[in-house]
Amino acid sequence: MTKINWKQLIISILFPVILGSISGLISMSFMDYKDLIQPPLAPPGWLFPVVWTILYILMGISFYLILNADSYFKERAYLVYFLQLFVNILWPIFFFVFKWRLFSSIWLLFLIILIIIMILRFYVIDKKAGLLQIPYLLWCCFAFYLNVSIYLLN
């Protein structure tokens, strides 16, 4: 069993959590979720920060596993990880701040594609790292449904 580098693990977790929090703080005063016509299965607004925090923690743990893996393919995995994180962080700004609902749907589809690529790249390097991203993919697919529905209903 490999010894855990706690400092590296904490930084790996805090990085996406902090970036997600900054994006949320930027978007917070513009959030109109409760004022929008909601599609079936729309969760209450309070659930989103809870789910995203969990997903960012899983993302950080997954990245930590990749950082500590012995693989020639790590650099390619890093690239898609940081790209998907950048795309992820911009989505709430497009959706809530700019109210670009259709564009946000397309942007989210782009994110989903990046997540799939990330899962595949992570899985090749460390199976657990890839599998830890499955909840993130599922949540973003659900978010895509919500985004498109909100666009169509409003």
N, C-alpha and C positions, 0 to 999 in steps of 0.2 A: 504494500500500500504506500502510495506517495504521500509525503508529508505536505500538509496544507500550508501554503504561504498566505497567512491571514491578511496581511497588509494588501497583497495583490488581489485577493478575493474581495475584500471590502471596497477597494478602489474600483474593481470590475463591476461591482454591484451599484456603487454610488454614482458612477458615471452616467448610466442611462436613467437612473432614478432622478438625479439632479437635472439632467437635460429635459426629461419629461415634465418635471415640476416647473422649470422655467417656461416651457411652452404653455403649460396649463395656467401659470400666473399671467402670462401675456394675454392669453385668450379669455381669462376668467371674467373680466368686466364686460366682455362682448357676448358671453354665452346666453343664448336665447332658447336653449333646448326645451325648457318647460313651456315656452310660448308657441312652439311649433306643433302643427298637427302631427301626431305620432302614429306610426304604423303598428299593426299587431306585433306583439312580443317586445315592444320597446321597454327597456328597463328604466327604473327611476334614475334620475340624474346623479344621486349620491353614489350609485354603484360604480360609475365610470372611474373615479380616482382610485377606488379600492382595487378594481380589476387591473387598471394600468400599473399601479404600484407593484402588484404581484407579478405581472408580466415583465416589468422592467427588472425586477429581482431575478426572475428566471433567466432573462436575457443576460444579465451580468454573470450569473453562475455559469451559464453556457459558454460565455466568452472566456471566462477564467479557465474552463476545461480546455478550450482551444489554445489559449496562451501557454498552457503547460503540457500540451501534447507534443510528441516527437513526430513531426510530419513535415514533409517537403511542401505541402499544400497550404500551410498556415497563412501565408501572405495573401493568397487569393480569398481565403475565408475572412481575413481582417477587412479587406476591401469591401466585400459585400455587407459585412456587419456594419461598418461605419456608414456606408451609403444608405442602407435601409434605415438606420437610426436617424440620419439626416432627413430622409423622406418622412419618417414617422413624426418627427418633431415639427415639421412644417404643416402637417395635415390640420391640426386644430386651428392654426392661424388662418389657413385658407378657408376653413369651414365656418369658424365663428367670427373672426375679425373681419375678413373681407366678404363673407357670406357668398362665397363662390361654391355653391352647392354642387353643380354639375362638374365643375373642374375638380372639386374635392373627391367626387366619386371616381373620376379617372385617375387622380393622384393615388387614391386608395387601392385601386386595381394595380397600379404600378408597384405600390408597396407590397401587395400580396405576391406579386411575381418575384420581387426581391426576397421576400421571406422564404418562398419555396426554394429559390436558388441557395439562400443561406442555409436552410435546413439540409439540403443535399450536400453542400460543401462541408458543413459541420459534421454530418453523419459519417462521411468518409473518414474524417479525422478522429472523431470520438462519437460513438453512437449515442451516449447519454446527452452530449451537447446538442446533437441534432434533435433528439426526442424532446428535450426541454423546450424547444421552440414550437412544438405542435399546438399548445394552448394559444400561443400568440397568433399563429396562422388562423386557427378557428375563430378567435375573437375578431380578427381583422376581416374575416369573411362575413361574420355577423355584422360588423360595423359597416361593411360595404352594403349589405342589405338595408341597414338603417339609413345610411347616407342617400342611397338611390331612392328609397321610399320617401324620405323627408323632402328630397328634391321634387319628386312627383306630386306629393300631397300639398306642398306649400308653394 
